[in-house]
Amino acid sequence: MGRYVRSVLREFATRFANRVRLTLLVPDLLPWLTRNRYIAGLPDGIAVARHAATADLGLDVVWFPWNGMTWRAPVRAVATVHDIWPFVAPAQNASVRAREQTQYRVAAEQATSIIAVSSFTKRELVTRLNLAEGRIVVIPQGVPPPLPVHTPAFVAGSKRYVLFVGEVEPRKDVGTLLAAMQRLPEQVRRDTALVIAGRSRGIDAGSAPGVRLVLTGEIADDAKLAAWYAGAGAFAFPSKYEGFGLPVLEAMSYGAPVVASDAASIPEVGGDAALYFPCGNAEALAVALAHVLQDDALAARLSAAGKARAAQFDETTRAERTLAVLESAART
């Protein structure tokens, strides 16, 4: 979500600076002391103020980009919803459940419009929060043009690697990916590493006996992440639930052949440019990965199709459509 927000703000502050004046609303008591942390990497000219002072700032609309509204704005508001996982798998503890769900309920009650990042997420909002379809605008995510990669990443001692990007948490279903890697044909398995880029709590080098497992941790450097995407023999995305699934498009933009589950929004995002398997089926995932890793023609077709698919989701279009929703709300 952080990448999403910064990307849209950069577009607002550069390409559409003649249409919007930006103020970041933060919870800090003394925002000028923490200002640099918030605006790092963003263009000049973005103000920072306490959200408690919103009523005095003369704002036309407040945009909440973080899955609902974390506080009630005294002016018109628009909220972006990426997914509604807290309603799909609600916490058992009542106080935790209320804390996780409240920001969605506030948005449902107060927001003039809600931006959903996929048609799947829109359907979820209508079904699970009983929102009127007319209040929801679907604006898909966007990906930047791929960075130049002069030296793709590699894993010493392995012929190739399968890449997963994301935090290791239950809904990402990395367990199915680990099991699939163990089921690869012996020769393929011996020559193939599995690279997990992201927080990997609960997993270590021994989590999949017989599989060479590389844990990079979080990668903040875009150039390093680009090198991992560009060098992948396949990108695996076994997730059970996604509101969008941005890593699928990121991988496609670098030409990595994508093998993904058929769950939630993922087929909507990947279109015909990915090879899908039934969600949670480790044997089917192993078969799909083996096909991609052993069939150069198939890998090349997926790579070309993925690049074309990713090119359809550009950041400027996303930002312009988002700004149009904000302008409409401001006029309401």
C-alpha positions as CSV (number, residue, x, y, z in Angstrom):
1,M,0.0,0.0,0.0
2,G,2.9,2.3,0.7
3,R,4.2,1.9,-2.9
4,Y,0.6,2.6,-4.1
5,V,0.3,5.8,-2.1
6,R,3.7,7.2,-3.0
7,S,3.2,6.4,-6.7
8,V,-0.1,8.2,-6.9
9,L,1.2,11.2,-4.9
10,R,4.2,11.5,-7.2
11,E,1.8,11.6,-10.2
12,F,-0.4,14.2,-8.5
13,A,2.5,16.4,-7.7
14,T,4.1,16.3,-11.1
15,R,1.7,15.5,-14.0
16,F,-1.4,17.0,-12.3
17,A,0.1,19.7,-10.2
18,N,-2.2,22.3,-11.9
19,R,-5.3,20.4,-10.7
20,V,-4.5,19.6,-7.1
21,R,-2.9,21.0,-4.0
22,L,-1.6,18.3,-1.6
23,T,-1.4,18.2,2.2
24,L,-0.4,15.1,4.0
25,L,-2.5,14.7,7.2
26,V,-0.6,12.9,9.9
27,P,-1.3,12.0,13.6
28,D,2.0,13.5,15.0
29,L,1.6,16.3,17.6
30,L,4.5,18.2,16.0
31,P,4.3,17.3,12.3
32,W,7.2,19.7,11.3
33,L,9.6,17.5,13.3
34,T,8.6,14.3,11.4
35,R,7.9,15.9,8.0
36,N,11.0,14.6,6.2
37,R,10.1,11.0,7.1
38,Y,6.7,11.4,5.4
39,I,7.8,13.2,2.3
40,A,11.0,11.2,1.6
41,G,11.2,10.4,-2.1
42,L,8.2,12.7,-3.0
43,P,8.3,15.9,-5.0
44,D,8.7,19.3,-3.4
45,G,5.6,21.4,-2.5
46,I,3.6,18.8,-0.5
47,A,2.5,20.3,2.9
48,V,2.3,18.3,6.1
49,A,-0.3,19.0,8.8
50,R,-1.9,17.3,11.8
51,H,-5.2,15.6,10.9
52,A,-6.7,17.0,14.0
53,A,-6.5,20.4,12.3
54,T,-8.3,19.3,9.1
55,A,-11.3,21.6,9.7
56,D,-9.1,24.7,9.7
57,L,-7.1,23.9,6.5
58,G,-9.7,24.8,3.9
59,L,-9.5,21.3,2.2
60,D,-12.0,20.3,-0.4
61,V,-11.7,16.5,0.1
62,V,-9.7,14.0,2.2
63,W,-8.4,10.9,0.5
64,F,-7.9,7.8,2.7
65,P,-5.7,5.4,0.7
66,W,-5.2,2.7,3.4
67,N,-8.2,0.4,3.4
68,G,-11.0,2.5,4.8
69,M,-11.1,5.5,7.0
70,T,-9.0,5.5,10.2
71,W,-10.7,8.7,11.5
72,R,-13.8,10.8,10.7
73,A,-13.0,13.7,8.4
74,P,-14.9,17.0,8.8
75,V,-15.0,17.4,5.0
76,R,-15.9,15.2,2.1
77,A,-13.9,12.0,2.0
78,V,-12.9,9.3,-0.5
79,A,-11.4,5.9,0.6
80,T,-9.5,3.3,-1.3
81,V,-10.1,-0.3,-0.4
82,H,-7.5,-2.8,-1.4
83,D,-9.1,-5.9,0.2
84,I,-11.5,-6.7,3.0
85,W,-9.6,-9.6,4.6
86,P,-10.7,-8.7,8.2
87,F,-14.2,-9.6,7.1
88,V,-13.2,-12.8,5.2
89,A,-11.1,-14.1,8.1
90,P,-12.3,-12.1,11.1
91,A,-10.2,-12.2,14.2
92,Q,-11.5,-14.4,17.0
93,N,-10.9,-11.7,19.7
94,A,-13.8,-9.3,19.7
95,S,-11.7,-6.2,20.4
96,V,-9.2,-7.0,17.7
97,R,-12.0,-7.8,15.2
98,A,-13.6,-4.5,16.0
99,R,-10.3,-2.6,15.6
100,E,-9.6,-4.2,12.2
101,Q,-13.1,-3.8,10.8
102,T,-14.0,-0.3,12.1
103,Q,-12.2,1.7,9.5
104,Y,-14.1,-0.1,6.7
105,R,-17.4,0.5,8.5
106,V,-16.6,4.2,8.9
107,A,-15.8,4.5,5.2
108,A,-19.0,2.7,4.3
109,E,-20.9,5.2,6.5
110,Q,-19.2,8.4,5.6
111,A,-17.2,8.3,2.3
112,T,-18.7,10.0,-0.7
113,S,-17.0,7.5,-2.9
114,I,-15.0,4.3,-2.4
115,I,-12.3,3.3,-4.8
116,A,-11.9,-0.5,-5.2
117,V,-8.6,-1.7,-6.8
118,S,-10.4,-4.6,-8.6
119,S,-13.9,-5.7,-9.7
120,F,-13.4,-8.6,-7.2
121,T,-12.9,-6.2,-4.4
122,K,-16.0,-4.2,-5.5
123,R,-18.1,-7.4,-5.4
124,E,-16.7,-8.1,-1.9
125,L,-17.7,-4.7,-0.7
126,V,-21.2,-5.1,-2.1
127,T,-21.7,-8.6,-0.7
128,R,-20.0,-8.3,2.7
129,L,-20.6,-4.6,3.6
130,N,-23.9,-4.2,1.7
131,L,-22.5,-1.1,-0.1
132,A,-24.4,0.3,-3.1
133,E,-22.6,-0.5,-6.4
134,G,-22.9,3.1,-7.5
135,R,-20.7,4.4,-4.6
136,I,-17.8,2.2,-5.7
137,V,-15.4,3.1,-8.5
138,V,-13.0,0.4,-9.8
139,I,-9.5,1.7,-10.5
140,P,-6.9,-1.0,-11.0
141,Q,-3.4,-0.8,-9.7
142,G,-0.6,0.4,-11.9
143,V,3.0,-0.6,-12.4
144,P,5.9,1.6,-13.4
145,P,7.9,0.9,-16.5
146,P,10.5,-1.8,-15.6
147,L,13.9,-0.6,-14.4
148,P,16.9,-1.5,-16.6
149,V,18.5,-4.6,-15.2
150,H,22.1,-5.2,-16.4
151,T,22.8,-8.2,-14.2
152,P,19.8,-10.4,-13.3
153,A,20.0,-12.1,-9.9
154,F,21.1,-15.7,-9.6
155,V,21.5,-18.3,-6.9
156,A,25.0,-19.8,-6.7
157,G,24.9,-23.5,-7.1
158,S,21.5,-23.6,-8.8
159,K,20.6,-23.5,-12.5
160,R,17.5,-21.4,-11.9
161,Y,15.2,-20.2,-9.2
162,V,11.5,-19.8,-8.5
163,L,10.6,-16.4,-7.0
164,F,7.9,-15.5,-4.5
165,V,7.5,-11.8,-3.4
166,G,5.4,-10.9,-0.4
167,E,5.1,-11.4,3.4
168,V,4.8,-14.9,4.6
169,E,1.4,-15.0,6.2
170,P,-1.4,-17.6,6.1
171,R,-3.4,-16.1,3.2
172,K,-0.3,-16.0,1.0
173,D,-0.2,-19.9,1.3
174,V,3.6,-20.2,1.0
175,G,3.1,-23.6,2.6
176,T,1.6,-24.9,-0.7
177,L,4.5,-23.4,-2.6
178,L,7.0,-25.2,-0.4
179,A,5.2,-28.5,-0.8
180,A,5.1,-28.0,-4.5
181,M,8.8,-27.4,-4.7
182,Q,9.4,-30.7,-2.9
183,R,7.2,-32.4,-5.5
184,L,9.1,-31.2,-8.6
185,P,10.7,-34.0,-10.7
186,E,14.0,-34.9,-9.0
187,Q,16.3,-33.4,-11.6
188,V,14.3,-30.1,-11.7
189,R,14.2,-29.9,-7.9
190,R,18.0,-30.4,-7.6
191,D,18.7,-27.6,-10.1
192,T,16.1,-25.1,-8.8
193,A,16.2,-22.8,-5.8
194,L,13.2,-21.1,-4.2
195,V,13.7,-17.4,-3.4
196,I,11.3,-15.8,-0.9
197,A,11.6,-12.0,-1.0
198,G,9.8,-10.4,1.9
199,R,9.2,-11.0,5.6
200,S,9.5,-14.7,6.3
201,R,8.7,-15.2,9.9
202,G,8.2,-18.9,10.8
203,I,10.3,-20.1,7.8
204,D,13.9,-21.1,7.8
205,A,16.3,-23.0,5.5
206,G,15.0,-26.3,6.7
207,S,11.3,-25.6,6.1
208,A,11.3,-27.6,2.8
209,P,13.8,-30.5,3.1
210,G,15.4,-31.2,-0.3
211,V,14.8,-27.7,-1.6
212,R,17.4,-24.9,-1.7
213,L,15.6,-22.1,0.0
214,V,16.9,-18.5,-0.1
215,L,15.3,-15.9,2.2
216,T,16.2,-12.4,1.2
217,G,14.1,-10.5,3.8
218,E,12.4,-7.3,2.9
219,I,13.9,-5.6,-0.2
220,A,13.6,-1.8,0.0
221,D,15.8,-1.2,-3.0
222,D,13.8,-1.3,-6.2
223,A,16.8,-2.1,-8.3
224,K,17.6,-5.2,-6.2
225,L,14.0,-6.4,-6.4
226,A,14.0,-5.7,-10.2
227,A,17.1,-8.0,-10.5
228,W,15.3,-10.8,-8.7
229,Y,12.2,-10.4,-10.9
230,A,14.4,-10.3,-14.1
231,G,16.4,-13.4,-13.2
232,A,13.5,-15.7,-12.2
233,G,12.9,-18.9,-14.1
234,A,9.3,-18.6,-12.8
235,F,7.3,-16.3,-10.5
236,A,5.0,-18.2,-8.2
237,F,2.0,-16.6,-6.5
238,P,0.0,-19.2,-4.5
239,S,-2.1,-16.7,-2.5
240,K,-5.6,-17.7,-1.3
241,Y,-6.9,-14.1,-1.2
242,E,-5.9,-10.9,-2.9
243,G,-7.7,-7.7,-3.5
244,F,-5.5,-7.1,-6.4
245,G,-2.1,-8.9,-6.4
246,L,0.4,-6.3,-7.5
247,P,3.5,-8.6,-7.5
248,V,1.9,-10.5,-10.4
249,L,2.1,-7.5,-12.6
250,E,5.5,-6.5,-11.3
251,A,6.9,-9.9,-12.2
252,M,5.2,-9.7,-15.6
253,S,6.7,-6.3,-16.3
254,Y,10.2,-7.9,-16.0
255,G,9.3,-10.9,-18.2
256,A,9.2,-13.5,-15.4
257,P,6.8,-16.3,-16.4
258,V,4.0,-16.3,-13.8
259,V,2.3,-19.3,-12.2
260,A,-0.5,-18.3,-9.9
261,S,-3.5,-19.6,-8.0
262,D,-7.0,-19.2,-9.4
263,A,-8.2,-17.5,-6.3
264,A,-9.9,-14.1,-5.7
265,S,-8.7,-11.2,-7.9
266,I,-5.7,-13.0,-9.3
267,P,-7.1,-14.2,-12.6
268,E,-8.6,-10.7,-13.1
269,V,-5.2,-9.2,-12.8
270,G,-3.2,-11.8,-14.7
271,G,-5.6,-12.4,-17.5
272,D,-4.4,-14.8,-20.2
273,A,-0.8,-14.1,-19.4
274,A,-0.4,-16.4,-16.4
275,L,-0.5,-20.2,-15.9
276,Y,-3.1,-20.9,-13.2
277,F,-3.5,-23.8,-10.8
278,P,-6.3,-24.7,-8.3
279,C,-5.7,-22.7,-5.1
280,G,-4.2,-24.9,-2.4
281,N,-3.3,-27.8,-4.7
282,A,0.4,-28.4,-4.2
283,E,0.5,-31.2,-6.8
284,A,-1.1,-29.0,-9.5
285,L,1.3,-26.2,-8.6
286,A,4.3,-28.6,-8.9
287,V,3.1,-29.7,-12.4
288,A,2.6,-26.1,-13.6
289,L,6.1,-25.0,-12.3
290,A,7.7,-28.1,-13.9
291,H,6.1,-27.2,-17.2
292,V,7.4,-23.7,-17.2
293,L,10.8,-24.6,-16.0
294,Q,11.3,-27.4,-18.6
295,D,9.5,-25.9,-21.6
296,D,11.4,-22.9,-23.0
297,A,8.7,-22.2,-25.5
298,L,6.0,-22.0,-22.9
299,A,8.2,-19.8,-20.7
300,A,8.9,-17.5,-23.6
301,R,5.2,-17.2,-24.4
302,L,4.3,-16.4,-20.8
303,S,7.1,-13.9,-20.6
304,A,5.9,-12.0,-23.7
305,A,2.3,-12.1,-22.8
306,G,3.1,-10.9,-19.3
307,K,5.0,-7.9,-20.5
308,A,2.1,-6.9,-22.8
309,R,-0.4,-7.5,-19.9
310,A,1.6,-5.3,-17.4
311,A,1.8,-2.5,-19.9
312,Q,-2.0,-2.2,-19.8
313,F,-1.8,-1.1,-16.1
314,D,0.1,2.2,-16.1
315,E,0.6,4.5,-13.1
316,T,-0.5,7.7,-14.9
317,T,-3.9,6.4,-15.9
318,R,-4.5,5.2,-12.3
319,A,-3.6,8.6,-10.8
320,E,-5.7,10.5,-13.3
321,R,-8.8,8.3,-12.6
322,T,-8.2,8.6,-8.9
323,L,-7.9,12.4,-9.2
324,A,-11.2,12.5,-11.1
325,V,-13.0,10.7,-8.3
326,L,-11.6,13.2,-5.8
327,E,-12.6,16.1,-7.9
328,S,-16.1,14.7,-8.3
329,A,-16.4,14.2,-4.5
330,A,-15.2,17.8,-3.9
331,R,-18.0,19.1,-6.2
332,T,-20.7,17.0,-4.5
